[in-house]
Amino acid sequence: MNTEETRNMLNAEMAQLKSNLAANTSSIGDWKIIKIYEARMKGEEDPYDFNELSELRQAARDRINEIMEELASLPIEEPAVIEQPIVEEPIIDDDKEEDESMLIDESEEI
């Protein structure tokens, strides 16, 4: 697997983990933390196991941090350089007399 493929794979994994932490359909989503908070504010029992949820969420954050370190350690691939032919500018000799065939006679009507 080349560096770009590795980078893409790691970025995809990190995006999935971040989504899991935030999604309202995820088993480790923020919504569960909010539900626990709401229950505690009402003096009710936690609807989810806070310790287990906290451990799973921390594991996801730890993996995100690992991925960020892995991405930072990957070499930066320089884009391929395409050799362009060198085009030389024409040499203009200001001292050379003007070619009379190129001059326009302003007295003539066009």
N, C-alpha and C positions, 0 to 999 in steps of 0.2 A: 504494500500500500504506500503510495507516495505522500508527501507532506500535505498537499492540498486535499487529498481524500481524507487523511487523518484529521486535518483541521475541520473539514465539513462534518465528519462523524462526531467529533467532540462538540462542535457547536450545536448539532442536532440533539445530542444527549443533554446538553446543558439547557437548551430551550425546553425540552420535555420535562426536566426536573423543575425548572422555574414554573412551568405551566401547572405541574402537579401541586406545587405549593400554593398556587393562587386559585386554581379551578374550583368551582362550586360542585363539581361532580367527582373530585378526587378524594380518595380515602385519607389523604393527608392535607387537604385543602385548608385555607384560611377560615373557611366557613365553620369548620369544626371547632377551631379555637374560639371563634365568636360565639358559637352555641354554648361552649363551656363557660365563657365569660358571662353571658346572659344568665345562665342557670345560677352561677355563683352570686350574681347581683340580686337575684330573686330569692337567694337562700335555698335553692334547690340542689339536688344531687347532680354531679357532672353527668351529662348524657353520654360521654365518651371517656375512655381511660386516658386521662391527661398525660401521665408519665409515658405510656406507650406512644401516644401521638407525638409528644415532644421529642422522643428518641428518634422516631421515624423522620420527622421534619428536620431534626438536626443532622441525621445521616444524609438527607438530600442536600442540605446546605454544605455539609462537609465535602460531598462529591462535587458540587458546583465549584467549590474552592480548589479542589484537586484539578478539575478540568481547566480552570483558569490558569493554574500554574503550568499544566501541560501545554496549553496553547501558547503561553508566554515563552516556553522553552523551545518551541518549534522554530526551526530556521525560517527566515523570511526568504521566500523564493523571489528572485528578481524576475521581472517579466522578460521574455525573450526579446533580444535586440535584433531588429531586422536591419541588415546593412543597406544603407541607401547609397546609390551611386553619387559620386561627387560631381556636381554640375558647376563648371567654371563659368564665371561671369565674363561676358565679352569685354575685351580691352578697348576702351575708348581713348583715342588719341586726340586731345583737344588741339594739338598743334597742326594736325593734318588739315589740309585745305578741304573745304566741303566739296562733295561731288556735285557738280553743277546739274547733273541729270535729276537729282533729288530735290532741287530747289523749285519752289512754285513762283511763277511770275505773277505777282499780285495785280499787274495791270490787265491780265487776261480775265475775261468773265468765265465763270464756271457754269 
